[in-house]
């Protein structure tokens, strides 16, 4: 009996020793590399199919079926119909550990493709009452294909994973159709993080970096985005007698000028940049009639949540008081859009060596602040998040002049897909290793 106790004690001591753990992790990494290599051609095939058959936000029906079939074949627990068309799958590791989430967005854009590819999209759909071309002009086809490959790779080393992985295939990142909810916010409302993950990771392809490069920064990364409309109500009169009415066009122009001082003069520019942009002015039907009203529409973007709230108040107050000074009235409506996308500082610092390991230190780029918005931000408000950019402009080409995301000429180099797979799988394995 004593001998059995001694042997058991020695075995337990060996299994829990740092050297054994290191050897175990080393073997897991070898197996992971083999698994990643085994999907290197599949990920391209999947991406080409997805690229050829894009679907608009909240209408990703066939995309969801394509993903679901693959995940079920891997033996994962799959949930469909989340936030309309979202697909969620869970992989349970063979060893006890934390839950982490990986996210890919699925939707395409109302853009007619102008890239000469054998798998170019010829799909069309209805958007705001018009027949439009549909294209994966933001590269979400790459995101889906990468996460499908990540799921297959991790499934092959499932028994050795010290934790569980939640795969999130999200619809409507580009924004739900008018009158509908969608995207990350709706997935969370429907209980996506009912079992809260310790961390969430996501990536986005970008033509502003070359293939092989990965870009990110800790802290605020992408801006919040809120839209607004200002209806300036005047009093219609003949253009030859403006004093008989109230000119909303002049009042609207004064509002535009006055609100530009909010970012440049009223908020602390040393804390975070912000921008107020007007995208359209609508009013009037004839050259000699001063109209009753003018509508202004635009966006507010910033990188600080407190500043975001402050600017909204200042915009409303400025518009109302300027209009009042001209004898008009301004009704301001602000639609609250995506929050600031913030990379958790601690998580980013912890996982940076992993990204440097897979891409090479020289290929790790500290990106500038990006004034575009991303609804990955909602996940990162719930749990520590890390969001990074994957370069897809072919090496040797100038990424600064490459067609940008959302362009009909947007092109993604398929050679970048494998780095995306390697990065996401290694983040999972290394995170689990750090939390043992």
C-alpha atoms as one frame of an Amber mdcrd trajectory, in Angstrom:
protein
   0.000   0.000   0.000   2.852   2.338   0.923   4.538   1.621  -2.410   1.329
   2.539  -4.292   1.114   5.826  -2.403   4.753   6.628  -3.179   4.311   5.780
  -6.886   1.123   7.852  -7.104   2.878  10.750  -5.403   5.811  10.560  -7.809
   3.469  10.360 -10.820   1.438  13.355  -9.617   4.612  15.326  -8.980   5.910
  14.517 -12.468   2.670  15.436 -14.237   2.449  18.756 -12.410   6.101  19.699
 -12.844   7.025  22.713 -15.010   9.201  20.558 -17.252   6.345  18.164 -17.992
   3.963  21.060 -18.680   6.489  22.646 -21.024   6.967  19.382 -22.908   3.211
  18.940 -23.138   2.752  22.455 -24.526   5.577  21.919 -26.984   3.921  18.777
 -28.330   0.581  20.573 -28.530   2.182  23.324 -30.598   3.699  20.753 -32.953
   0.314  19.096 -33.380  -1.334  22.482 -33.864   1.069  23.391 -36.651   0.251
  20.119 -38.403  -3.465  20.793 -38.010  -3.093  24.325 -39.358  -1.137  23.062
 -42.348  -3.853  20.503 -43.088  -6.435  23.280 -43.635  -4.203  25.534 -45.754
  -5.918  24.615 -49.025  -9.383  24.233 -47.536  -9.422  27.783 -46.193  -8.835
  29.116 -49.705 -11.624  26.940 -51.123 -14.032  28.117 -48.434 -13.104  31.731
 -48.940 -13.635  31.538 -52.707 -17.068  30.013 -52.258 -18.070  32.652 -49.726
 -16.703  35.416 -51.923 -18.678  34.197 -54.916 -21.948  34.041 -52.982 -22.085
  37.073 -50.675 -25.204  38.080 -48.754 -26.304  41.356 -47.192 -26.775  42.053
 -43.478 -29.387  39.898 -41.708 -29.844  37.976 -44.963 -26.845  35.637 -44.622
 -29.035  32.534 -44.922 -26.892  30.421 -47.270 -23.698  31.602 -45.600 -25.047
  30.390 -42.258 -25.977  26.993 -43.743 -22.490  26.643 -45.229 -20.867  27.379
 -41.870 -23.262  25.172 -39.913 -22.665  22.134 -42.123 -18.923  22.443 -41.540
 -19.170  22.917 -37.775 -21.575  20.010 -37.337 -19.217  17.783 -39.320 -16.558
  18.628 -36.729 -18.835  17.365 -33.971 -19.273  20.738 -32.290 -22.302  21.943
 -30.352 -23.940  24.299 -32.871 -26.672  26.881 -32.354 -28.244  28.604 -35.361
 -30.605  31.519 -35.846 -28.872  33.705 -33.271 -29.638  37.375 -33.985 -31.476
  36.236 -37.148 -28.749  34.340 -39.029 -25.863  34.040 -36.585 -24.144  30.721
 -35.916 -22.508  29.879 -32.597 -20.541  26.731 -31.832 -18.737  25.488 -28.771
 -15.685  23.262 -28.643 -15.016  21.654 -25.281 -11.368  21.067 -24.571 -10.177
  17.794 -23.116  -8.860  19.550 -20.025 -10.532  21.916 -17.625  -9.916  25.597
 -18.243 -11.435  28.952 -19.170 -13.856  29.766 -21.962 -12.679  32.170 -24.667
 -14.585  33.486 -27.692 -13.491  33.959 -31.302 -15.587  36.110 -33.637 -15.998
  36.439 -37.415 -18.556  38.640 -39.171 -20.435  37.246 -42.186 -22.198  40.015
 -44.110 -21.345  41.640 -47.440 -22.014  45.086 -48.905 -24.280  46.559 -51.625
 -21.310  46.999 -53.963 -20.852  45.737 -57.532 -17.513  43.941 -57.777 -14.932
  45.295 -60.228 -12.142  42.789 -59.569 -11.378  40.302 -62.351 -11.462  37.006
 -60.471 -12.777  33.610 -61.608 -14.816  33.563 -58.385 -15.921  37.209 -58.496
 -19.401  37.904 -57.219 -22.214  38.368 -59.712 -24.854  38.310 -56.994 -27.546
  40.961 -56.756 -30.075  41.851 -54.102 -32.522  44.548 -53.074 -31.182  47.324
 -50.884 -33.408  50.213 -49.817 -35.769  49.431 -52.658 -33.074  49.308 -55.340
 -31.499  46.381 -57.182 -27.804  46.356 -56.273 -24.727  44.246 -56.741 -23.461
  42.411 -53.662 -19.770  41.996 -52.847 -17.584  41.029 -49.918 -15.933  44.428
 -50.286 -14.966  44.517 -46.614 -13.407  41.063 -46.609 -15.780  39.269 -44.267
 -15.522  36.197 -46.501 -11.925  35.939 -45.316 -12.965  36.225 -41.675 -15.507
  33.410 -41.990 -13.130  31.114 -43.870 -10.380  31.730 -41.323 -12.645  30.944
 -38.370 -13.954  27.809 -40.097 -10.339  26.694 -40.466  -9.554  27.624 -36.866
 -12.474  25.483 -35.704 -11.199  22.494 -37.684  -7.621  22.902 -36.481  -8.594
  23.223 -32.833 -10.968  20.267 -33.140  -7.982  18.144 -34.187  -6.140  18.991
 -30.951  -9.297  19.152 -28.831  -8.196  16.571 -26.265  -5.103  18.610 -25.405
  -6.855  21.981 -25.068  -7.013  23.281 -21.497 -10.263  25.176 -21.946 -13.300
  25.716 -24.145 -13.731  27.831 -27.278 -16.850  29.678 -28.416 -16.951  30.311
 -32.178 -19.120  33.305 -33.043 -20.187  33.800 -36.663 -21.942  37.144 -36.531
 -24.389  38.700 -38.993 -24.911  42.378 -39.771 -21.646  43.980 -38.709 -22.210
  46.496 -41.492 -25.504  47.471 -39.873 -28.941  45.888 -39.856 -31.511  46.966
 -42.451 -33.665  49.913 -41.461 -36.235  48.919 -38.862 -34.341  45.785 -37.796
 -31.937  44.947 -35.003 -28.808  42.958 -35.654 -25.126  42.377 -35.171 -23.101
  41.993 -32.008 -25.500  43.972 -29.835 -28.430  41.698 -30.696 -26.359  38.536
 -30.227 -25.501  39.697 -26.720 -29.139  40.592 -26.029 -30.083  37.043 -26.989
 -27.653  35.584 -24.456 -24.468  34.966 -26.425 -22.323  35.543 -23.333 -24.699
  33.907 -20.867 -21.656  31.846 -20.026 -19.204  34.710 -19.986 -15.865  34.086
 -21.720 -12.656  35.254 -20.074 -11.531  36.906 -23.307 -12.688  37.533 -26.851
 -10.499  37.735 -29.967 -11.297  39.027 -33.435  -9.513  40.043 -36.615 -10.218
  42.142 -39.681  -8.463  42.047 -43.034  -7.138  45.360 -44.314  -5.550  46.521
 -47.543  -3.595  49.147 -45.606  -1.118  46.456 -44.534   0.819  43.960 -46.621
   0.423  40.205 -46.464   2.381  38.911 -43.487   1.760  41.978 -41.351  -0.459
  42.214 -38.283  -1.526  45.572 -36.888  -3.099  46.587 -33.583  -2.639  48.881
 -30.598  -3.529  48.618 -26.932  -6.333  50.753 -25.563  -8.683  52.621 -27.920
  -8.283  51.319 -31.473 -11.381  52.290 -33.448 -13.789  55.170 -32.949 -17.344
  55.195 -31.761 -19.806  56.212 -34.456 -23.091  58.010 -33.825 -25.333  59.441
 -36.520 -27.482  62.521 -36.180 -30.110  64.500 -38.009 -30.924  68.166 -37.425
 -34.181  69.538 -38.764 -34.015  73.317 -38.977 -37.504  74.790 -39.086 -37.888
  78.269 -40.550 -40.712  80.091 -42.307 -41.146  79.926 -46.066 -41.093  83.153
 -48.057 -40.182  84.536 -51.462 -36.476  84.807 -52.151 -36.870  88.503 -52.938
 -38.307  89.226 -49.470 -36.349  87.150 -46.922 -37.379  89.514 -44.127 -40.933
  88.224 -44.405 -39.864  84.757 -43.272 -37.119  82.857 -41.455 -34.355  81.427
 -43.633 -33.508  77.851 -42.493 -30.723  77.558 -45.092 -28.725  80.377 -43.528
 -29.447  79.031 -40.039 -28.347  75.547 -41.124 -25.083  76.888 -42.547 -24.418
  78.705 -39.271 -25.072  75.486 -37.364 -22.541  73.640 -39.534 -19.877  76.267
 -38.865 -20.631  76.543 -35.145 -20.531  72.799 -34.492 -17.036  72.563 -35.980
 -15.758  74.478 -32.958 -16.911  71.688 -30.644 -14.015  69.406 -31.598 -11.469
  72.179 -32.133 -12.311  74.549 -29.249 -14.667  73.013 -26.695 -13.331  69.536
 -25.886  -9.826  68.661 -24.723  -8.000  67.556 -27.874  -5.106  66.207 -25.768
  -7.336  63.430 -24.387  -8.667  61.974 -27.635  -9.401  63.113 -31.175 -12.970
  63.592 -32.342 -14.672  64.606 -35.560 -18.128  65.901 -36.451 -18.949  65.478
 -40.131 -21.992  66.563 -42.116 -22.833  64.214 -44.956 -25.867  65.854 -46.527
 -27.936  69.035 -46.582 -31.490  68.690 -47.863 -33.890  71.569 -48.325 -35.602
  73.749 -50.870 -37.140  73.033 -54.270 -36.829  76.273 -56.228 -34.225  79.007
 -56.675 -36.511  81.876 -55.572 -38.302  80.235 -52.640 -36.793  80.221 -49.169
 -38.024  76.878 -47.792 -39.743  76.013 -44.553 -37.078  73.612 -43.363 -33.658
  72.143 -43.997 -32.373  68.764 -42.828 -28.735  68.138 -41.941 -27.360  64.631
 -41.401 -23.943  63.519 -40.249 -21.816  61.543 -37.822 -19.910  62.003 -34.578
 -16.771  59.973 -33.980 -14.465  59.887 -30.982 -12.230  57.554 -28.962 -13.376
  58.364 -25.439 -16.719  57.363 -23.944 -17.039  60.425 -21.682 -16.123  62.741
 -24.550 -18.642  60.953 -26.728 -21.468  61.795 -24.333 -20.233  65.371 -23.910
 -20.090  66.032 -27.659 -23.652  64.787 -28.113 -24.871  67.297 -25.531 -22.840
  70.117 -27.059 -24.050  69.342 -30.589 -27.672  69.459 -29.493 -27.255  72.663
 -27.490 -25.248  74.425 -30.226 -27.748  73.576 -32.965 -30.719  74.681 -30.893
 -29.215  77.983 -29.738 -27.814  78.940 -33.153 -31.181  78.244 -34.760 -32.937
  80.249 -32.061 -30.620  83.213 -32.638 -31.774  83.242 -36.282 -35.434  82.985
 -35.350 -35.604  79.326 -36.363 -35.958  76.094 -34.421 -33.679  73.042 -34.513
 -34.867  69.539 -33.666 -31.872  67.284 -33.065 -32.057  63.485 -33.153 -28.993
  61.353 -32.382 -28.851  57.612 -33.108 -26.388  55.913 -30.814 -24.112  53.702
 -32.905 -21.136  51.473 -32.179 -19.057  52.238 -29.060 -15.299  52.790 -29.064
 -13.417  49.566 -29.849 -10.936  49.183 -26.999  -8.216  46.565 -26.829  -7.848
  45.572 -23.193  -4.369  46.714 -22.163  -3.530  43.713 -19.995  -4.791  41.173
 -22.532  -3.047  42.919 -25.421   0.274  43.041 -23.605  -0.065  39.385 -22.621
  -0.867  38.183 -26.143   1.463  40.433 -28.172   4.330  37.885 -27.924   2.010
  35.285 -29.462   1.249  37.466 -32.480   4.944  38.318 -32.812   5.754  34.593
 -32.707   3.456  33.724 -35.608   4.100  36.802 -37.780   7.654  37.741 -36.814
   8.456  40.780 -34.678   9.235  42.951 -37.707   5.727  42.310 -39.050   3.962
  43.582 -35.930   2.693  47.092 -36.676   1.383  49.559 -34.112  -1.541  51.032
 -35.992  -2.748  54.603 -35.817  -6.140  55.328 -34.314  -8.831  54.371 -36.827
 -11.880  56.607 -37.166 -13.938  53.777 -38.635 -16.182  51.844 -36.243 -16.642
  48.141 -35.440 -19.329  46.380 -33.439 -16.721  44.032 -31.978 -16.703  46.896
 -29.470 -19.841  45.492 -27.821 -18.075  42.216 -26.996 -15.078  44.095 -25.610
 -17.388  46.007 -23.261 -18.512  42.683 -21.774 -15.144  40.952 -21.407 -11.479
  41.752 -22.179 -11.012  41.879 -25.943  -8.213  41.953 -28.497  -8.958  42.975
 -32.080  -6.220  43.044 -34.712  -5.783  43.718 -38.415  -4.479  41.213 -40.946
  -2.697  42.664 -43.975  -3.984  41.440 -47.360  -2.215  43.631 -49.917   0.273
  41.381 -51.757   3.902  41.807 -50.797   5.704  44.102 -53.202   2.620  46.260
 -53.732   2.137  49.614 -52.031  -0.454  49.163 -49.284  -0.898  52.934 -49.049
  -2.331  53.101 -52.564  -4.246  49.793 -52.559  -8.021  49.915 -52.990  -9.503
  50.256 -49.528 -12.105  48.128 -47.814 -15.619  48.929 -49.146 -14.203  49.702
 -52.597 -15.460  47.718 -55.637 -11.759  47.147 -56.397 -10.947  45.765 -52.930
  -8.658  42.748 -53.268  -7.501  40.313 -50.591  -4.390  38.203 -51.075  -5.262
  34.585 -50.253  -1.729  34.009 -48.997  -2.705  36.026 -45.922  -5.355  33.530
 -44.837  -2.909  31.060 -43.321  -1.407  33.716 -41.065  -4.904  34.505 -39.837
  -5.462  30.841 -39.000  -2.077  30.528 -37.301  -2.623  33.686 -35.265  -6.083
  32.793 -33.994  -5.254  29.192 -33.104  -2.028  30.196 -31.354  -3.851  32.874
 -29.352  -6.161  30.152 -28.061  -3.419  27.687 -27.171  -1.141  30.280 -25.579
  -3.972  31.859 -23.607  -4.892  28.488 -22.150  -1.238  27.783 -21.335  -0.952
  31.084 -19.463  -4.011  30.420 -17.321  -3.152  26.924 -16.122
